[in-house]
């Protein structure tokens, strides 16, 4: 893994989900910065370079979520939100915080990789 | 036109009775479905199937763990030493995992590792038989019904190309019906149940004839025992027509020689008149010729029957010891009519029984629990006739005497080639017995009634009762011009 690989920040409190997404994205050529809490994003942005997209699997009312979205916006990092199907009414809140799109779980591996590649290619 | 696979190319299911229903066994290199509710015996059938040949076999489990499969097989006396088990079920740690994933569907996450494990196992073990228990679990690893169908077809094709015959189970429910798997399979064994026991039927068998209808089976501490529904016409044996004598000359005179081999004789009469004793007399005589007879008693216990036989000079203990007599007590609420049919076949086909006595038709009626007695009796009597066995059917009448003469109680007279009836008669205040023949299809017979006595030395049949009339009307009268 090198810093030339596009970095993706994964906010994922579920360790099983994080492991699966890490495996999928690293296999597809991404560098993964995994976080379990929204409050960790500031430190991650400081320590990691070349982060070109973020995926936030957390509801908008999660502590520190608003601040995390602000930070991503200020670093011009496009981000996606992931919500369970049952929580999709919260999608509007996520979009208002700057998410490019809100995806419903479960995702397809290929779908996720394709979307992230498009996001990285398109840029901020 | 369908080309049926010859019996010689079939492979055993591991259960003799099931092989018979399948016309000799499974056609190899195909995939067969066994479907039924929980606890119906699907897994046990899989164990029989895997151990029916000495070649390597593979059990792919998606529910029960290997240790419990091996433990259960051991309790059934099934040797799994040549059976490999691949466990695709979740391990015990899955339950304790703090987080379970939901980011991808199970089809995305689980299917490939399971498929890899399955393929590597099959290629390492090189089995000739595979049992998958149950394929329903794979359904949850497919994105949709189309994908499941495609993947299942692909799996069957893969196994077939490796020269493997597959048996797989399903857990059908309203939420997850298995209709699609029924279409994909080459044959279907369906397990059901009735109030009196477990039943199975074959509903599909590509390229082969098969015995339809429901058949009875038991799950015993030795596994599956299937009792195919008897089809009398499928069993025919050449036999020499001959007369079966009783050894009592006067009785044989009544029948102008005796009973005919391979016929059905109904002995009817009220309780205690001597029907069983009369049947025993033929068996005693047959034992003298070295022939085997069998009594199926549905009412009388063995102890009582043996005691009664000894009391009239029938050497029943010696006959049993020498193998010229077998006595089976068929407890109606324990044995089904299907099991009884299997017992009959065992005696006729494996032990060469020449005389079979069913004692009695009423007891038999209880054992079939509400089903049509005539259908069952017709099948069994026809079978015994086809096999050259002389059948004695004891028919008990409720009435001791009376003016309404009835040949039999449950309408079985049409089954009979011969009807011998025994009656009580009251003559001058004394209760006596009479014997007569009502019907004999194979020869002429004496039209007179004779007096019957049961003595410590056996049956005694008197001279024709020419001087007594009105026995059948229940009001016998003795002509005064001659002694009784």
Interface residues (C-beta under 8 A of the other chain):
Chain A: X12 X14 X15 X16 X17 X20 X21 X24 X57 X82 X84 X105 X106 X107 X108 X109
Chain B: X97 X98 X99 X100 X101 X102 X103 X104 X105 X108 X109
